[in-house]
Amino acid sequence: MMAENGEVSEGRGQSLGWGERRQNGVVFHRSSRVVVAVRNVDDDNHTDTGSGSEVSIDNGIEDDDHEIIKLPQSTHSLLFTENIFSIPFSFALLVFFLSIACLGLALLDNLNGGSPGNPLNIPANVPPEVRAAQYLSILIALTMEEEIPAGTNLLRMIPKSSVERFGVSYGKFVTSAMCRLAIGYMFLLNVFLVLAQSERVLDMFYDMLALNFVSMIDDIAFQLAKYDILGKHLRLAASAKCFRAEFEKKPYFLRKKMTIFVKLIYLFNLLVFVAGMIYISVLQNEGYFQCSSITVTFGEDIWEHAWVSTPDGHLKSRVLVYSYFNGVYKQNGTHAGRPVYQEMRKSSVSPFVTIIGAEIKYCTEESAWVFSHENIKKAKTPEESSCPWLLRSPDTQAYDLIDVSGEWEIWVGVINHGAKMDSTCNECQDNTDCNLNGMCTDDKQCHCTNKGYYGMHCGLEEPCPRIIGKYNDSWSILYNRQCKHLHEYGRPAYTLQHMGDAPYSNVHDEDIVNLVFSGSRWFAIKIVGGRNFDIQASLDAMEARGVEYHAFWGNTPYDNETIAVSDPTSRSYPVGVDFYRVGEKGEQFGPFGVLHPLQEPPGRGYFRCDNNIADVDAGFSNFFTHCNKNSSNI
C-alpha cells in the first residue's frame, strides 16, 4: 500500500530489487525524478489488471496507458505547486538561481584563459587515451543529465486539464519545465567545454562529477525540506497532496508525437556533441592550435669542439656558438602529433636552398623537445639514439613548444644544465601582439603601420641610417637596388664609409667592411679589394651572398677577415653597444680571439646615431644619399 507521503509501504509487498516493489499486482518504480507505477506483466505478454481484465500489447511494444504519473520530488516542482509569494516558492526560486549561478561561474571559468584565435582555450592536442575518453564521456554526460528528460517527460505526459485540477497554473507548470531545460543545457555546455579542454582523463571525470553534483542541488534541497530540516513551511510544501496524486495523461496520439520530439532532442544533443568533438579533433590534428612560425633565441653557450660533417663525408672540429642558430623557425610537417620546426634563412623567412637548416621537434624516446642538426654530431662515433640532440627540454608531454617551461640541457662536450632556449610565436591574435605599432591581419601576421618600427611583431625600432664610432669612423646602412635594407637575423647591415682614426688592423682603402648581425652579436667583416669593383655590382654580390648567409656555416666570425665584434645585444641597431677589436687568434684566446675594447669606460657603447647623411664617401654618395632620403623602406 502507499504511505501518507506517497512512498511504498515497507510492511507489505514483495521486493523485486533496488527501487522496485510489487503490491497487489502493481510494480512500483522509485526515481528521484518521476514515480511511475506499472501493473505486473505475465509471461503471456498480457497485463494483469487485478480484476481479470487485459490490456493488449501492440507489436511487442507496451502501451504506457497503464503508467501512473506523479510529480518529481524536486524544488523545481515547487515553482508551480506553490504561491509565488510563499516561502516555499521563494526557496525554490533561490535554489534555481543557485544552480544557474554555479553553472554560470563554471562556464566563465572554463572560458577563462582563451585568446582571440582560441576563445575556448582548447589545448594544442591530446594523447590517444584522452581522445578516447572524450568520446566515451559524451555518452556518460547524456546519461547523467536528468533535467532535460524530466522536463520534457512532464510536458509529454501531463495535460493542462490534469494540472489545473489541483488549482495549479499551467503556465507556471510549463515555466518550471523550461527552468529544468535551462539547467540541463547549462550542464551540457559546461561538459562540452570540459571535454574539449581536458588534457588528462581523471581531470575530465572529476570535473563532470562536480558539474553533476551542481545540477542535483534541487533534489538534495527538496529532500532536506521533506525531512523537516529547513522548517515547517517547506516540510508541508514538500509533503503536499499533489506529490502523492496520480495525474491523468495526455491521449496516446499526443504523447506519441511528443515522444518522437523528445527522442529528436536526445539525437540532436548527441549529434551536436559528436560533431563538435570531431571538429575540434580535426583542428588539433591539423595543428590549428599550434604555432606555425616561431622565433627562437638561444643563450651564449659555446661548444668549442663540435663535430661537423663536411660535404665529403668527413668530420671536422669547429666552434659552435648556439646563438648563431637564433631566428625564425617554421613548421615543416609533424612528428608524434606535434609540429616539426625547420630553421629559415636569416635574410628572410623562406627556407634555405644551399644550407641545411637546424630542426626542433618532439622526441618520444626522450619524452622531450630537442634541437638538432643532421650535420652536427656529439662525437666521431655514431650515436645509437634516434634523437641526436644538441639541446633537450625537461621531460614533458606538451604538444606546443611555446608551453614548454623549465631549464634545458645543452651539449658542450658534456651535458650542461640551465641552458636558455626561448621561443615566441610569430602569429598575432590582435593589434596588441603587434605592440600597437601595426595591424594584425587575417593571416595572423603583423603589418607594421608605424614608420618607426619593424619586425615580426613591430617591436624593433627603425634603425639609424648612419652611425659614428668613437674614432669618427662612419657607417651607413646597406641598401639593395630597391632601396630596401639588407637584413641578416632581422637586423640591418652597415658598411664602412670613413675609416677615421679607428684602430682596425689591415684595412685598406680598396677594402669594404660590413657590419653584420649574427644572432646576438655584431661582427665587422672585411671584404678584401671590394671597392675595386663597380659599386652596384658589389652591392648585388653582397645581397646575393647575404641571401644564404649563416654565421655558423659561413664560418665568417672565425676567419681572418673579422676585425671587430660586439657584446651580446637584442637592440635593432648597434648604437649603445660595446665593441672590441679582434686581435691575435688561437685556442688560448677563446672563440673570437684576443678582444681589445674600443671604448672607455666599459658600458658607454662605441657608436652613436648621426642623421646627417651629407658627409659620405664619394664612391657611394649618390646611391646612399638617394636611399637614405627614402629610408622608410625597411
C-alpha positions in Angstrom: 0.0 0.0 0.0 1.0 3.6 -0.4 2.0 5.5 2.7 0.8 9.0 3.5 3.8 10.6 1.9 3.4 8.6 -1.3 6.2 6.2 -0.6 5.8 2.4 -0.9 5.0 0.8 2.4 7.8 -1.2 3.9 5.3 -3.6 5.7 3.9 -5.4 2.8 4.6 -6.5 -0.7 7.3 -8.5 -2.4 10.7 -6.9 -3.0 11.9 -7.1 -6.6 15.2 -5.3 -6.5 16.6 -1.8 -6.0 13.9 0.8 -6.3 11.0 -1.7 -7.0 8.3 -3.4 -5.0 5.2 -5.4 -6.1 1.9 -4.6 -4.3 -1.4 -6.2 -5.2 -0.2 -6.9 -8.7 1.4 -3.5 -9.2 5.1 -2.9 -9.6 6.2 0.5 -8.1 9.4 2.1 -9.6 11.1 4.7 -7.5 13.1 7.5 -9.0 14.4 10.9 -7.8 12.7 12.4 -10.8 9.4 10.6 -11.7 7.5 8.0 -9.7 5.8 5.5 -12.1 3.6 2.6 -11.0 3.1 -0.2 -13.5 0.9 -3.3 -13.2 2.6 -6.7 -13.4 3.1 -8.2 -16.8 2.8 -12.0 -17.0 4.7 -14.3 -19.3 2.0 -14.3 -22.0 2.5 -10.6 -22.8 -0.8 -9.6 -21.1 -1.1 -7.2 -18.2 -2.8 -8.4 -15.1 -5.1 -5.5 -14.0 -6.0 -7.2 -10.8 -9.6 -7.7 -11.9 -9.1 -10.2 -14.7 -9.2 -7.6 -17.5 -6.4 -7.4 -20.0 -4.6 -4.7 -21.9 -3.1 -5.8 -25.2 0.4 -5.3 -26.3 0.8 -3.9 -29.8 3.6 -5.4 -31.9 5.5 -6.3 -28.7 5.7 -2.7 -27.6 3.9 -2.0 -24.3 1.5 1.0 -24.3 2.1 3.4 -21.5 -1.7 3.9 -20.6 -1.2 1.8 -17.5 1.6 4.1 -16.1 0.8 6.3 -13.1 2.4 9.8 -13.4 3.5 11.6 -10.3 5.4 14.8 -9.8 9.1 14.6 -9.4 10.3 15.4 -5.9 12.4 18.4 -6.7 12.3 22.1 -5.7 11.6 22.9 -9.3 8.1 21.4 -8.8 7.5 23.9 -6.0 7.8 26.6 -8.7 4.3 25.7 -9.9 2.7 24.0 -6.9 3.2 26.9 -4.5 2.0 30.5 -4.5 4.6 32.9 -5.9 4.5 35.0 -2.6 5.1 31.9 -0.4 8.2 30.9 1.4 8.5 27.5 -0.5 8.2 29.3 -3.9 11.0 31.8 -2.9 13.1 28.9 -1.7 12.6 27.0 -4.9 13.5 30.1 -6.9 16.6 30.6 -4.8 17.7 27.0 -5.5 17.1 27.5 -9.2 19.2 30.7 -9.3 21.9 29.0 -7.1 22.1 26.2 -9.7 22.3 28.6 -12.6 24.9 30.8 -10.8 27.1 27.8 -10.0 26.9 26.5 -13.6 27.4 30.1 -14.9 30.5 30.6 -12.8 31.8 27.2 -14.0 31.2 28.4 -17.6 33.1 31.6 -17.0 36.0 29.7 -15.5 36.0 27.3 -18.5 36.2 30.2 -20.9 38.9 32.0 -18.9 42.3 32.0 -20.5 41.1 32.0 -24.0 42.5 34.2 -26.8 41.0 35.7 -29.9 42.3 32.9 -32.0 41.4 30.2 -29.4 38.5 31.6 -27.3 37.6 28.2 -25.9 41.2 27.7 -24.6 41.5 24.3 -26.4 44.8 22.6 -26.0 47.1 22.1 -29.0 46.5 18.3 -29.0 45.8 15.5 -26.6 47.1 11.9 -26.1 45.0 9.0 -27.6 43.7 7.9 -24.2 42.3 11.4 -23.6 40.8 11.4 -27.1 39.0 8.1 -26.4 37.8 9.3 -23.0 36.3 12.4 -24.6 34.0 10.5 -26.9 33.0 7.9 -24.2 32.2 10.8 -21.9 29.7 12.2 -24.4 27.5 9.1 -23.7 28.2 9.3 -20.0 27.2 13.0 -19.9 23.9 12.4 -21.8 23.1 9.6 -19.4 24.0 11.6 -16.3 21.9 14.6 -17.2 18.4 14.3 -15.8 16.8 17.8 -16.1 16.1 17.6 -19.8 14.4 14.2 -19.7 12.4 15.2 -16.6 11.2 18.4 -18.0 10.3 17.0 -21.4 8.6 14.0 -19.8 6.3 16.2 -17.7 5.3 18.2 -20.8 4.8 15.0 -22.7 2.7 13.1 -20.2 0.6 15.6 -18.2 -2.1 17.6 -19.9 -3.3 21.1 -19.0 -6.6 19.9 -17.5 -4.8 17.4 -15.2 -2.6 20.2 -13.8 -5.4 22.7 -13.4 -7.4 20.1 -11.5 -5.2 20.8 -8.5 -5.5 24.6 -8.9 -2.1 24.9 -10.5 -1.4 27.4 -13.3 -0.4 25.5 -16.4 1.8 28.5 -17.4 3.8 28.1 -14.2 4.0 24.3 -14.9 5.5 25.0 -18.3 7.9 27.6 -16.9 9.1 25.1 -14.3 9.8 22.6 -17.1 11.7 25.3 -19.0 13.8 26.0 -15.9 14.8 22.3 -15.9 15.7 22.5 -19.6 17.8 25.7 -18.9 19.8 23.9 -16.2 20.2 20.8 -18.3 21.7 22.7 -21.2 23.9 24.8 -19.0 25.2 21.5 -17.6 25.8 20.1 -21.1 27.5 23.3 -22.3 29.9 23.1 -19.4 30.5 19.4 -20.0 31.4 20.1 -23.7 33.9 22.7 -22.6 35.4 20.3 -20.0 35.8 17.6 -22.6 37.3 20.0 -25.2 39.8 21.5 -22.7 40.8 18.4 -20.8 44.3 17.0 -21.2 44.0 14.3 -18.5 41.4 11.6 -18.2 40.9 11.8 -14.4 40.6 15.6 -14.5 37.9 15.2 -17.1 35.9 12.7 -15.0 36.3 14.8 -11.8 35.0 17.9 -13.5 32.0 16.1 -14.8 31.1 14.7 -11.4 31.4 18.2 -9.9 29.0 19.6 -12.6 26.6 16.7 -12.0 26.5 17.5 -8.3 25.6 21.1 -9.0 22.8 20.1 -11.3 21.4 17.9 -8.4 21.1 20.7 -5.8 17.3 20.8 -6.4 16.9 17.2 -5.4 19.0 17.5 -2.3 17.2 20.7 -1.2 13.8 19.0 -1.6 14.8 16.0 0.5 16.1 18.3 3.2 12.8 20.2 3.2 10.9 16.9 3.3 12.9 15.7 6.3 11.8 18.9 8.2 15.4 20.2 8.3 14.5 23.6 6.6 11.4 24.4 8.6 7.7 23.7 8.8 6.6 25.6 5.7 9.0 23.8 3.4 8.1 20.4 5.0 4.4 20.9 4.4 5.1 22.1 0.8 7.3 19.0 0.1 4.6 16.7 1.6 1.7 18.3 -0.3 -1.1 16.1 -1.7 0.0 16.9 -5.3 3.2 14.9 -4.8 1.1 11.8 -3.9 -1.5 12.3 -6.5 -1.8 10.4 -9.8 -2.0 12.7 -12.7 -4.1 11.9 -15.8 -2.1 11.5 -19.0 -2.5 13.1 -22.4 -4.2 11.0 -25.1 -1.9 8.4 -26.6 -1.6 10.0 -30.1 -0.5 13.3 -28.5 2.0 11.5 -26.3 3.4 9.6 -29.3 4.1 12.8 -31.2 5.8 14.3 -28.1 7.8 11.1 -27.6 9.2 11.4 -31.1 10.1 15.1 -30.4 11.9 14.1 -27.1 13.9 11.4 -29.0 14.8 14.0 -31.6 16.1 16.2 -28.8 18.3 13.4 -27.5 19.5 12.7 -31.0 20.2 16.4 -31.5 22.2 16.7 -28.3 24.2 13.6 -29.3 24.9 14.8 -32.8 26.0 18.3 -31.6 28.4 16.8 -29.0 29.9 14.3 -31.5 30.1 16.9 -34.4 31.7 19.4 -32.0 34.3 17.0 -30.8 35.1 15.7 -34.3 35.6 19.3 -35.5 37.9 20.1 -32.5 39.8 16.8 -33.1 40.4 17.6 -36.8 41.7 21.1 -35.9 44.0 19.7 -33.3 45.4 17.0 -35.6 45.9 19.6 -38.4 47.9 21.8 -35.9 45.4 24.7 -35.9 46.1 25.4 -32.2 49.9 25.1 -32.6 52.1 28.0 -33.8 53.2 27.5 -37.4 56.1 30.0 -37.1 58.3 30.8 -34.1 61.3 32.9 -33.3 63.9 31.0 -31.3 66.6 32.7 -29.1 69.4 30.7 -27.6 71.8 31.7 -24.9 75.5 32.5 -25.3 76.6 28.8 -24.8 79.6 27.8 -26.8 80.8 24.3 -27.7 84.5 24.8 -28.8 84.9 21.3 -30.4 81.7 20.5 -32.2 81.9 17.7 -34.7 80.6 18.8 -38.1 80.1 16.7 -41.2 81.8 18.1 -44.3 80.4 17.7 -47.8 83.0 14.9 -48.5 81.6 12.9 -45.5 84.4 13.6 -43.0 84.0 15.1 -39.5 85.8 18.3 -38.7 86.1 20.0 -35.3 84.5 23.5 -35.2 83.5 26.1 -32.7 79.7 26.1 -32.2 78.1 29.3 -30.9 74.5 28.4 -30.3 73.2 31.9 -30.8 74.2 31.7 -34.4 71.1 29.5 -34.8 68.8 32.2 -33.5 66.0 33.3 -35.8 62.7 32.2 -37.4 61.7 28.5 -37.5 58.7 27.4 -39.5 56.6 24.3 -39.2 57.5 21.6 -41.7 55.3 18.5 -41.0 54.5 16.8 -37.8 56.0 14.1 -35.6 54.3 12.4 -32.6 51.3 14.7 -33.1 53.5 17.8 -32.7 54.9 20.2 -35.2 58.5 19.9 -36.6 60.1 23.3 -36.9 62.7 24.0 -39.6 65.3 26.8 -39.5 64.7 29.6 -42.0 67.0 31.9 -43.8 68.5 34.8 -41.8 67.7 37.3 -44.5 64.1 36.3 -44.9 61.5 33.8 -43.6 62.0 31.4 -46.6 63.7 28.0 -46.5 67.5 27.7 -47.1 68.4 26.4 -50.6 72.1 25.6 -50.3 72.3 25.2 -46.5 70.6 22.6 -44.3 68.8 24.2 -41.5 68.5 23.1 -37.9 65.4 21.3 -36.6 63.3 21.4 -33.4 60.9 18.6 -32.8 59.5 16.3 -30.1 61.3 13.1 -29.3 59.2 10.3 -27.9 62.4 8.4 -26.9 63.5 11.3 -24.7 60.0 12.5 -23.7 61.2 16.0 -24.5 61.5 18.6 -27.2 65.0 18.6 -28.8 67.1 20.9 -31.0 69.4 19.1 -33.5 71.2 19.4 -36.8 71.9 16.4 -39.1 75.4 17.6 -39.8 76.5 18.3 -36.2 77.5 15.3 -34.1 78.3 14.9 -30.4 81.2 12.6 -31.2 83.1 10.9 -34.1 81.4 7.6 -33.4 77.7 7.3 -34.5 75.1 7.8 -31.8 72.6 4.9 -31.1 69.8 7.3 -30.1 67.2 8.1 -32.7 67.3 11.7 -31.4 70.9 13.0 -31.6 70.0 16.2 -29.7 72.1 19.2 -29.0 69.6 20.8 -26.7 66.9 18.9 -24.7 63.9 20.3 -22.8 62.8 19.0 -19.4 60.5 15.9 -19.6 57.2 17.0 -20.9 54.1 15.8 -22.8 53.4 19.3 -24.1 52.1 19.4 -27.7 53.1 23.0 -28.2 56.7 24.1 -27.9 55.5 27.5 -26.5 54.1 25.7 -23.5 57.4 24.1 -22.5 58.9 25.7 -19.4 61.9 25.0 -17.2 65.7 24.8 -17.9 67.0 23.0 -20.9 70.1 20.7 -21.1 72.7 21.6 -23.7 75.6 19.6 -25.1 79.0 21.5 -25.0 81.2 18.4 -25.0 79.4 17.4 -21.8 75.8 18.0 -20.6 75.3 21.4 -19.1 72.2 22.3 -17.2 70.3 25.6 -17.1 70.6 26.4 -20.8 68.4 29.2 -22.3 66.1 28.5 -25.2 63.3 31.0 -25.6 60.6 30.6 -28.2 57.9 33.1 -29.2 55.0 32.6 -31.6 55.2 34.8 -34.7 51.5 34.8 -35.2 49.4 37.6 -33.8 45.8 37.5 -32.4 45.1 41.2 -32.1 46.9 44.6 -32.5 48.4 44.3 -29.1 50.5 41.5 -30.3 51.9 44.0 -32.8 52.9 46.3 -30.0 50.3 48.7 -31.2 52.7 49.7 -34.0 50.9 47.7 -36.6 47.7 45.8 -37.6 47.1 42.1 -37.1 45.9 40.8 -40.4 43.6 37.9 -41.2 46.6 35.6 -41.8 47.8 36.3 -38.2 50.7 38.4 -39.3 51.6 41.9 -38.1 51.6 44.6 -40.8 53.7 47.5 -39.3 51.9 50.8 -39.9 54.1 52.9 -37.6 57.1 54.1 -39.7 59.3 54.0 -36.7 59.1 50.2 -36.1 59.5 46.9 -38.0 60.0 43.2 -37.2 57.8 40.2 -36.7 55.8 42.0 -34.0 56.6 45.6 -35.0 58.8 45.7 -31.9 62.1 46.8 -33.4 62.9 50.5 -33.7 63.7 51.7 -37.2 67.5 51.7 -37.4 69.6 54.8 -37.5 70.7 55.3 -41.2 74.2 56.4 -40.3 76.3 55.6 -37.2 79.6 57.2 -36.0 82.2 55.4 -34.0 84.3 56.8 -31.1 87.2 57.3 -33.6 85.0 59.1 -36.1 84.6 56.1 -38.3 81.3 56.4 -40.1 79.0 53.6 -41.3 75.8 53.7 -43.4 73.0 51.2 -43.9 73.4 48.8 -46.8 70.6 49.0 -49.4 69.7 47.0 -52.4 68.6 48.4 -55.8 65.0 48.8 -54.5 66.4 50.9 -51.5 65.4 48.2 -49.1 67.6 47.5 -46.1 69.8 44.4 -46.4 68.9 42.3 -43.3 70.5 39.4 -41.5 69.0 37.9 -38.4 66.3 40.6 -38.5 68.8 43.5 -38.3 70.1 45.8 -41.0 73.7 45.6 -42.3 76.0 48.6 -42.3 79.0 49.4 -44.5 82.1 51.4 -43.5 82.2 54.9 -45.2 85.1 56.6 -43.5 87.8 54.9 -41.5 88.5 58.0 -39.4 91.1 57.1 -36.7 89.7 53.7 -35.9 92.4 51.2 -34.9 91.2 48.4 -37.2 94.1 46.2 -38.4 95.0 45.7 -42.1 92.0 47.7 -43.5 93.0 49.4 -46.8 91.2 52.0 -48.9 90.2 49.4 -51.5 88.6 47.1 -48.9 84.9 47.1 -48.0 84.0 46.5 -44.3 80.4 45.5 -43.4 78.8 45.4 -40.0 76.5 42.3 -39.8 74.4 41.0 -37.0 74.8 37.2 -36.3 72.1 36.2 -33.9 73.3 38.0 -30.7 76.5 39.9 -31.7 77.5 42.4 -34.4 80.6 41.5 -36.5 82.7 43.8 -38.6 83.7 41.8 -41.6 86.3 42.8 -44.2 85.9 42.1 -48.0 89.4 42.5 -49.4 89.5 44.7 -52.6 85.8 45.2 -52.6 86.0 48.8 -53.7 87.9 47.9 -56.9 84.6 46.7 -58.4 81.5 48.6 -59.6 79.5 49.8 -56.6 76.2 48.4 -57.8 77.9 45.1 -58.8 79.4 45.0 -55.3 76.1 45.6 -53.7 74.4 42.9 -55.8 77.2 40.5 -54.9 76.8 41.3 -51.2 73.0 40.9 -51.4 73.3 37.5 -53.2 75.8 36.4 -50.6 73.5 37.5 -47.8 70.5 35.5 -49.0 72.1 32.3 -47.8 74.1 33.9 -45.0 74.5 31.9 -41.8 77.0 32.9 -39.1 77.9 29.3 -38.4 78.0 27.7 -41.8 79.6 30.7 -43.4 82.4 30.5 -40.7 82.7 34.3 -41.1 83.2 35.2 -37.4 86.3 32.9 -37.3 88.2 33.8 -40.4 90.9 36.4 -40.6 88.6 39.0 -42.2 86.6 39.6 -38.9 88.1 42.8 -37.4 85.6 43.7 -34.6 82.9 42.0 -32.5 80.3 43.4 -30.1 78.8 42.4 -26.8 75.6 40.3 -27.0 72.6 42.6 -27.7 69.0 42.4 -28.8 68.8 46.0 -30.0 67.8 46.7 -33.6 71.0 48.6 -34.3 74.5 48.8 -32.8 74.2 52.2 -31.1 75.0 51.9 -27.3 76.7 48.5 -27.6 80.3 47.9 -26.6 82.7 46.7 -29.4 86.1 45.0 -29.3 88.8 45.0 -31.9 89.8 41.4 -32.7 93.5 40.7 -32.2 95.5 37.5 -32.2 93.6 34.3 -32.6 94.2 30.9 -31.2 92.7 28.3 -28.8 94.2 30.1 -25.8 92.3 33.3 -26.6 88.7 31.9 -26.8 86.4 31.6 -29.8 86.8 35.2 -31.0 90.5 35.7 -30.4 92.0 38.4 -28.2 89.4 41.2 -27.7 90.6 44.8 -27.2 87.9 47.2 -26.0 87.2 50.1 -28.4 85.6 52.3 -25.8 86.3 53.6 -22.3 84.9 53.2 -19.8 83.1 49.8 -20.4 79.4 50.1 -21.0 79.4 53.5 -22.8 78.9 52.0 -26.2 81.0 52.5 -29.3 78.6 54.0 -31.8 76.2 57.0 -31.8 73.5 57.8 -34.2 74.0 60.5 -36.8 71.2 61.5 -39.1 73.4 63.8 -41.2 73.9 62.0 -44.4 75.7 64.8 -46.3 79.2 63.7 -45.5 79.5 60.3 -47.2 82.1 58.6 -49.3 82.2 59.9 -52.8 82.0 56.5 -54.4 78.8 55.8 -52.5 77.4 59.3 -52.2 74.8 59.3 -55.0 73.4 55.9 -54.2 73.3 56.2 -50.4 72.0 59.8 -50.4 69.1 58.7 -52.6 68.3 55.7 -50.4 68.6 57.5 -47.1 66.1 60.0 -48.3 63.7 57.1 -48.7 64.8 55.1 -45.6 61.3 54.4 -44.6 61.5 51.3 -46.9 62.5 48.8 -44.3 
